[in-house]
Amino acid sequence: MIELVFVIVVLGIISALAVPRFSSIQDDALISAEKQSISVARQGILVLYGKRQVRGRNFQTTLYNFDGDEYSCEVHFSDSFFPKSLSVKETTAGTLTDNNLSFDSIAEQYERRALALVVDSEDLVEWEKLDGSSRNVEKLKGPASRYVNDQQNEISSSNYWEYNNTSGKIVLR
């Protein structure tokens, strides 16, 4: 009987130490995914900046949504040559959604934000545009900055990403 109590106590101690460590695994995964998306977005913005420098004007490109539908787009740039938006021309049935990253007004319903260019469309589902974004500054929340509540983490729900198409920088605020 004493051995059984001893085993139960040891298992209790082990679980008390292990549970807190494993409870943050999902948060860590969300943070890692968000940091990876931002890294890809930064690289994509630099590629588009370079293409704009070489071409000297806005240009056409093709985007695919996560269902494989194809869309012809014109990429628009700020005066400092960083991508700021897309004009999407529908080439197949359905509507290209950029998952709340589009402008709110009906007149600009086909105007798409720059992040749709550089983040994989399947990952883009997790991103949300915040109110208060202006023409040259977008405020965005990704999977970690929307769902991670522990303020001690590197990224949490108190943070958001800010993309400035004048400077081309994406920074965590």
N, C-alpha and C positions, 0 to 999 in steps of 0.2 A: 504494500500500500504506500509506503514511504517512497519507494522508487517511482511509482506512478505520479505521486504529487510532485516529486522532483522533476520528472520529465515535463509535466504540465507547466511548471514554473519556468523551466528553461525555454520551452516553446513560447510562452508568454513574453519573455524577455526578447527573444529573437524577433517575434512579430512586432513588438513595440519599437524595435530599432529599424526593421525592414520596411514597414508600412509607410512611414514618412518619406523614405527615399524613393519608393516606387510610385507614390501618389503624384509626384511632379513630372513623371515621364511624359504624360500627354502634353503638359505645358511646354516642356522642353522640345517636343516634336513640333508643336505649333510655332514656337519661336524660331527653331531651325528652318522650318519651311518658309516662314516670312522673311528671314534674313537671306535665304537663297533666292527668293523671288525678287527682292530688292537688289541683290547683286546682279542678277540677270537683267533687271530693268536698267540699272546704271550702265551696264555694258551695251545694251541695246540703244540707249539714248546716245551714247558716244558714237556708235556705228551710224545712226541716223544723222547725227551732227556732221560726221565725215562725208556721208553721201550728199548732204545738202551743200557742203562746201565745194565738193567736186562738181555737182550738177548746177549749182547757182540758182536754183528755183525749187518750188514745190514739185513733188513728183508722185506718180501713180505706183501703187503696190497692190498685192493681193493678200487678203487675210482669210483664214479658215476658222470657223467656230468649232467647238468640241464635237459637233455632229458631223463635221466634214464639209459643211456648206461653204461655198466660196464667195467672197465679196471683193469687188474692185473698190479701192479707196484712193483718195488723194491725201497725201500727208501735208499738213500745213505747219509752218515754222514761225517762231517768234523772230523779232528783228535781230536777235543774237544767234539765230540759226539752230536753236534747240526745238525739238518737236513739241507742238502745243495741242494739235487736234487732228481729227480725220474727218473727211467728208466721205461717207459710205454710199456707194451705189449698189443697190441690191442686184445680184445676178442670178439668184435662184429663189425659189419660194421660201417664205419665212422672213423673219426680221433678225438682223444681227443685234444681239443685246450685248452691251458691255457691262452688264450687271451693276447698274446704278452709277456708272462713271460718265454717263452722258449728261449734257446740259438739261435743265429742267423745262425750258420753254418749248412750246410746240413748234415755234418757228425754226428752232434749231434741233429738231428731233433726230436728224441724221448726223449731227455733229458729235463726234466721238472724242474722248479724251486720250491723251498721249499714252497712258499706261496700257491701253488696249493693243498698242503696237508692239510692246516689248515684253509683256507677260503672257505666258501660255493661256489660251482661252479657257481651259479647264480649271487652271488655278485662279483665273480672274473672277470666278464665281464667288470666291471667298472675300473679295475686296469690296469696300464700300466708300463712296465719296461722302465727305462731310459737308454740311452746310457751312457757308462762309468762305468757300473757295472762290477765288476771283479768276479773271481771264488769264493771268500769268502765274497764279499759285493754286495748286490743287492740294487739298488736305484729304488724306486717305487712311483708312484703317484696314489692316489685313487680318488674317486668321488669329494671330496671337494678340494683336492690339485690340481686337474685338472681344476675345473670350477669356484671356488669362487675367485672373483677378488678383493674383499675388503681386503686390506692388514692389516686392523685393527682387523680382525677376528683371532681366535685362530689357525686356519688352513686356508691357502689360496694358490693360484697358485704359490706363491714364495717358498712354502715348498715342501718337499718330504720326504718319509720314507726310512730309511736305515736299512736293515737287515744284520747283520754280523753273519755268521755261525760259526765264531771262538768263539765269546762271547755269541751268542744266543740272542742278544739284537736287538729290533726294536725301533729306535728312530726317532723323527721328526727333520728334519734339515731345 
